[in-house]
Amino acid sequence: MEGETVIAGVDTHKDVHVLCLLDGLGRKIWSGSFRADPEGYDRLAEAIGDPGSCAVVG
């Protein structure tokens, strides 16, 4: 994914959050779910990557 536009979408819920990463053309690169707890938030942040690695996060 290095060098390409990445868009991260997060669907939040009470117990689980779902992350989907898209390329600049809207094609799915990766998706996964994370528990809505401190460990899950850390894993979600790791999956998104460094600040600035995504063009948009929402």
JOWO-V5392 format. One line per field, one symbol per residue. psi: psi as a letter, one per 20 degrees, with the letter a starting at -180 (. if undefined). A space follows every 10 residues. Layout:
psi=???
This chain:
psi=ipiqpppppp oqrghqqppp pqaijjppgq qrqpqmrggh gghghhhhaq piiphpp.
